[in-house]
């Protein structure tokens, strides 16, 4: 049989406050994740250059160019975000 527990308003507020604090504590550090993503993009640079040289003049060059442009745009947006977060 289920028990019914009666709580006062202050007890309920305490439970909600503790739960909220626990959620904030366990929340992913998004600024750290953005920093790590930025570092990974930087490491991709040498591979991207090599890929571009290999695909130069092929039917795949336009696809490579779109990939490069998207990666540059992402890199620039991450830089903006990191500068605002500091």
N, C-alpha and C positions, 0 to 999 in steps of 0.2 A: 504494500500500500504506500502511496506517495504521501510525503509530509508536506504540509504547507508552512512555509516560514514567513513570518511577518517582519518586515523591515521598517524602520523609521526612515524618514526622508534623508536625514543626515547619514545613516548607514548606507542607504542606496547611493547617495552622492559619493561617499568614500569608495564604494566598490567601483563605480564608474570612473572616478579619478584614478584609482590604482590601475584599472584596465587600460585607460588612456595612456598613462605613463609607461606601462609595459609595452604597448604598441609603438610608442615613439622610440623607446629604447631599442626595440627589435627592428625598427624601420631601416631599410637599406640606405646607406649613405650615398645618395645620388651624385653628389659632387665628386666623391671618390670614384664612382663608376664612370663618370664622364672623363675624369683625368686618365683612367686606365684605357678607355676607348680612344682617347686622343693619342696616347703613347703607342697603341697598336696601329693606328693609322700611320703614324710616323715610321714605324717599322715596315709597313707595307710599301713605302715609297720606293725602295730599291727593287722590289719585286715588280711593282707597277712599271717602272722604267724598263726593266728587262722584257716584260710582256709587250710593251709598246714597240720596242725594237724588233721583236720577233714577228709581230703582226703588221708591221709597217708595209704598206703596199698590198696587203691581202684583202679578201672580201670581209674579213673580221675587223678591220681597222675602225670602221664607224662604231661598232659595238664597243671596242676598246675605248674609243674617244668618249662615248657616253659614260662608261664606267669611270674613267678618269675624271670627267667633269663632275659626276655625282660625288666621288670621293673628295674632290677639292671643296665642293660646296659643304659637305658634311664636316670636313676639317675646319673650314672657316666658321661654321655655326658653333662647333664645339669650342673654338677659341673665344668667340664672343661670350658664350655661356660661362666659361672659366674666368674671363676677365670681369664679368658682372658679379660672379660669386665671391670674388676676393674683396 
